[in-house]
């Protein structure tokens, strides 16, 4: 894929849409192009994560092995896999399997950190995006906790009324 086209695709993906155009261009230039066929495994749950993947075309399924079955999450063109591991080490929380022929760009952590170091305004924008994402997740978790508290309170009230 031509550099300009890769840059345009990356620039449509949050958080890259917030970065300076030259920063996105450098990611597109130095990122590793990957064309994968259906059923190819991108990575397995529990493996060390050293960066992220931008899905430029196709579809990748994320499946998490757990005691309680979890639904498959399908990521299409315009998705980013591994936002946090672009910056900090971690492990893959799910297995990623290609569902249809896909074109991805692998973005190693060292590349992302080098780009953010070279483009401080982009680093600030990226940080703000992460902060907003974390705040949104914290708010969602707070709503879940409130709902569980309400159920617990309701249960306790019914126990008191029935004498159990």
C-alpha positions as a Python dict, from the first residue, in 0.01 Angstrom:
ca = {
    (1, 'X'): (0, 0, 0),
    (2, 'X'): (128, 347, -83),
    (3, 'X'): (256, 563, 201),
    (4, 'X'): (-5, 837, 145),
    (5, 'X'): (-288, 585, 158),
    (6, 'X'): (-151, 419, 473),
    (7, 'X'): (-116, 763, 633),
    (8, 'X'): (-476, 852, 543),
    (9, 'X'): (-604, 524, 690),
    (10, 'X'): (-405, 567, 1012),
    (11, 'X'): (-518, 929, 1047),
    (12, 'X'): (-881, 809, 1069),
    (13, 'X'): (-812, 588, 1371),
    (14, 'X'): (-837, 728, 1722),
    (15, 'X'): (-598, 832, 1872),
    (16, 'X'): (-388, 883, 1559),
    (17, 'X'): (-646, 1132, 1430),
    (18, 'X'): (-526, 1366, 1706),
    (19, 'X'): (-159, 1350, 1610),
    (20, 'X'): (31, 1587, 1384),
    (21, 'X'): (24, 1474, 1022),
    (22, 'X'): (401, 1417, 1009),
    (23, 'X'): (382, 1199, 1320),
    (24, 'X'): (115, 983, 1155),
    (25, 'X'): (322, 971, 836),
    (26, 'X'): (623, 842, 1033),
    (27, 'X'): (407, 570, 1192),
    (28, 'X'): (280, 472, 847),
    (29, 'X'): (631, 469, 704),
    (30, 'X'): (801, 272, 984),
    (31, 'X'): (509, 49, 1086),
    (32, 'X'): (528, -311, 969),
    (33, 'X'): (273, -397, 697),
    (34, 'X'): (94, -727, 742),
    (35, 'X'): (-145, -900, 505),
    (36, 'X'): (-314, -1193, 676),
    (37, 'X'): (-552, -1457, 549),
    (38, 'X'): (-863, -1584, 731),
    (39, 'X'): (-793, -1802, 1037),
    (40, 'X'): (-441, -1661, 1078),
    (41, 'X'): (-360, -1599, 1442),
    (42, 'X'): (-220, -1254, 1514),
    (43, 'X'): (-139, -1333, 1878),
    (44, 'X'): (-253, -1551, 2169),
    (45, 'X'): (-400, -1453, 2502),
    (46, 'X'): (-127, -1418, 2764),
    (47, 'X'): (156, -1343, 2523),
    (48, 'X'): (372, -1037, 2595),
    (49, 'X'): (251, -728, 2408),
    (50, 'X'): (514, -500, 2257),
    (51, 'X'): (289, -259, 2069),
    (52, 'X'): (-35, -237, 1879),
    (53, 'X'): (-198, -311, 1545),
    (54, 'X'): (-398, -79, 1323),
    (55, 'X'): (-659, -264, 1117),
    (56, 'X'): (-671, -92, 779),
    (57, 'X'): (-893, -348, 607),
    (58, 'X'): (-1058, -677, 690),
    (59, 'X'): (-1173, -806, 1028),
    (60, 'X'): (-998, -946, 1335),
    (61, 'X'): (-1179, -1130, 1616),
    (62, 'X'): (-1069, -1100, 1977),
    (63, 'X'): (-1162, -1400, 2192),
    (64, 'X'): (-1089, -1426, 2561),
    (65, 'X'): (-1058, -1762, 2733),
    (66, 'X'): (-1217, -1743, 3077),
    (67, 'X'): (-1420, -1946, 3324),
    (68, 'X'): (-1727, -1758, 3207),
    (69, 'X'): (-1767, -1752, 2828),
    (70, 'X'): (-1717, -1408, 2680),
    (71, 'X'): (-1852, -1287, 2347),
    (72, 'X'): (-1622, -1249, 2051),
    (73, 'X'): (-1533, -889, 1976),
    (74, 'X'): (-1495, -819, 1604),
    (75, 'X'): (-1265, -534, 1502),
    (76, 'X'): (-1302, -399, 1150),
    (77, 'X'): (-1112, -146, 940),
    (78, 'X'): (-1042, 166, 1142),
    (79, 'X'): (-979, -22, 1466),
    (80, 'X'): (-674, -17, 1689),
    (81, 'X'): (-570, -325, 1883),
    (82, 'X'): (-348, -267, 2187),
    (83, 'X'): (-382, 104, 2265),
    (84, 'X'): (-214, 86, 2605),
    (85, 'X'): (64, -145, 2492),
    (86, 'X'): (174, 118, 2243),
    (87, 'X'): (318, 291, 2550),
    (88, 'X'): (365, 40, 2833),
    (89, 'X'): (445, -332, 2847),
    (90, 'X'): (160, -570, 2906),
    (91, 'X'): (20, -901, 2798),
    (92, 'X'): (-244, -979, 2542),
    (93, 'X'): (-581, -1011, 2719),
    (94, 'X'): (-731, -1210, 2430),
    (95, 'X'): (-642, -1416, 2126),
    (96, 'X'): (-669, -1232, 1794),
    (97, 'X'): (-772, -1432, 1487),
    (98, 'X'): (-823, -1295, 1137),
    (99, 'X'): (-1180, -1350, 1016),
    (100, 'X'): (-1140, -1215, 663),
    (101, 'X'): (-836, -1119, 459),
    (102, 'X'): (-691, -824, 646),
    (103, 'X'): (-427, -556, 603),
    (104, 'X'): (-275, -433, 928),
    (105, 'X'): (10, -215, 1037),
    (106, 'X'): (205, -338, 1338),
    (107, 'X'): (321, -48, 1553),
    (108, 'X'): (596, -153, 1794),
    (109, 'X'): (616, 34, 2125),
    (110, 'X'): (966, 160, 2049),
    (111, 'X'): (834, 323, 1728),
    (112, 'X'): (540, 487, 1905),
    (113, 'X'): (762, 622, 2182),
    (114, 'X'): (1015, 753, 1928),
    (115, 'X'): (737, 933, 1737),
    (116, 'X'): (590, 1085, 2054),
    (117, 'X'): (936, 1201, 2160),
    (118, 'X'): (992, 1366, 1821),
    (119, 'X'): (646, 1531, 1822),
    (120, 'X'): (573, 1672, 2170),
    (121, 'X'): (237, 1823, 2066),
    (122, 'X'): (131, 1480, 1945),
    (123, 'X'): (248, 1330, 2275),
    (124, 'X'): (26, 1572, 2466),
    (125, 'X'): (-273, 1494, 2241),
    (126, 'X'): (-211, 1119, 2280),
    (127, 'X'): (-188, 1154, 2659),
    (128, 'X'): (-515, 1348, 2670),
    (129, 'X'): (-684, 1078, 2461),
    (130, 'X'): (-563, 809, 2704),
    (131, 'X'): (-678, 1015, 3003),
    (132, 'X'): (-1024, 1064, 2850),
    (133, 'X'): (-1047, 693, 2770),
    (134, 'X'): (-952, 597, 3126),
    (135, 'X'): (-1199, 848, 3273),
    (136, 'X'): (-1475, 702, 3053),
    (137, 'X'): (-1388, 350, 3169),
    (138, 'X'): (-1382, 461, 3534),
    (139, 'X'): (-1726, 623, 3494),
    (140, 'X'): (-1864, 306, 3335),
    (141, 'X'): (-1722, 96, 3620),
    (142, 'X'): (-1877, 337, 3869),
    (143, 'X'): (-2219, 290, 3707),
    (144, 'X'): (-2175, -88, 3724),
    (145, 'X'): (-2080, -68, 4093),
    (146, 'X'): (-2385, 154, 4162),
    (147, 'X'): (-2614, -96, 3987),
    (148, 'X'): (-2470, -385, 4188),
    (149, 'X'): (-2505, -184, 4510),
    (150, 'X'): (-2871, -119, 4424),
    (151, 'X'): (-2933, -490, 4369),
    (152, 'X'): (-2757, -575, 4695),
    (153, 'X'): (-2958, -313, 4885),
    (154, 'X'): (-3281, -443, 4731),
    (155, 'X'): (-3187, -800, 4827),
    (156, 'X'): (-3111, -698, 5187),
    (157, 'X'): (-3444, -515, 5209),
    (158, 'X'): (-3633, -823, 5092),
    (159, 'X'): (-3444, -1039, 5346),
    (160, 'X'): (-3548, -804, 5625),
    (161, 'X'): (-3915, -810, 5518),
    (162, 'X'): (-3926, -1191, 5487),
    (163, 'X'): (-3719, -1258, 5798),
    (164, 'X'): (-3461, -1471, 5616),
}
